[in-house]
Amino acid sequence: MNNSDFSPTERPGTGELPHGRPMQTEFDTGLDYPRLGSVTFRRGTLTDNQETLFDEHWPRLGRLLDDTPVDVDAWFGRTGHPTILEIGSGTGTSTAAMAPLEEDTNVIAVELYKPGLAKLLGSVVRGEIDNIRMIRGDGVEVLARMFGAGTLDGVRIFFPDPWPKARHHKRRIIQSGTLNLIATRLKAGGVLHVATDHADYAEWIDELVDVEPMLEFKGWPWPDAPLLTDRQVITKFEGKGLDKDHVIREYLWVKK
Ligand SMILES: C[S@@+](CC[C@H](N)C(=O)[O-])C[C@H]1O[C@@H](n2cnc3c(N)ncnc32)[C@H](O)[C@@H]1O
């Protein structure tokens, strides 16, 4: 892995990612990783209220992808609590609904889309939720650059972008390399939880459930899972899926 090509962000307090080509770690595992270029850093506009909220609270509750490992205890102001990374939190519907039920857990939501983060920030501030922090950036890079081996108790990926066209399948976040990277970041006994409502993506994941030797596939449900697995809410995307009679598939793995 080569991290030397990473240059620090330009305006760390603003939640803005640097312009130009996004950083992509060169992995030397021979496994498959989602390729960006694809993922556009959608600008999206914040409402005036969201801007004000962002200016006030982002510096404390959020940070940008960079090469500084996250000091979880310092960021959450407490020691020894389990930490879960949610990749692609969207507007944070599940994140904000689950976090109050897992107050002992540190939840870090990773998302590229600033308006989504602004919405979650609003929920966190209004709901006085103490156990959520946010990182703006690509989840693969956040895992690779900001978390050391064996530092996470859980990773969640709920309704990842399905990239339905065959020529875009390589953009899907669930790939052999991502599963390997997640496995290295999880502690022994740590859990990966994935959900999708996209039948074709489910078939894709079905083919990958046993591909990573460090992850034991537990299927769904797994009543003895050591973390909260009930997502609590029907998300926007899940709701759309249900309208179309899509079936929701959930997947759990444990780090050996
Ligand atoms: C289909 S939405 C699902 C959002 C949310 N999990 C839900 O269930 O409502 C997928 C989200 O993943 C985000 N995303 C896609 N690729 C990502 C990446 N590489 N790192 C972080 N977030 C990503 C997108 O911006 C989008 O908000």
The ligand as a Gaussian input file, in Angstrom:
#p B3LYP/6-31G(d) Opt

LIG

0 1
 C      -27.771000       4.229000      -1.811000
 S      -27.120000       5.325000      -0.652000
 C      -27.550000       4.605000       0.929000
 C      -27.448000       5.572000       2.071000
 C      -27.816000       5.017000       3.458000
 N      -26.906000       3.971000       3.885000
 C      -29.248000       4.523000       3.477000
 O      -29.456000       3.326000       3.650000
 O      -30.147000       5.345000       3.338000
 C      -25.384000       5.013000      -0.770000
 C      -24.550000       6.108000      -0.134000
 O      -23.180000       5.722000      -0.131000
 C      -22.383000       6.855000      -0.412000
 N      -21.130000       6.348000      -0.959000
 C      -20.947000       5.764000      -2.153000
 N      -19.670000       5.376000      -2.299000
 C      -19.034000       5.727000      -1.147000
 C      -17.710000       5.602000      -0.706000
 N      -16.782000       5.028000      -1.464000
 N      -17.407000       6.060000       0.528000
 C      -18.351000       6.657000       1.288000
 N      -19.632000       6.794000       0.919000
 C      -19.964000       6.346000      -0.290000
 C      -23.214000       7.657000      -1.388000
 O      -22.841000       9.027000      -1.384000
 C      -24.629000       7.439000      -0.855000
 O      -24.993000       8.427000       0.066000

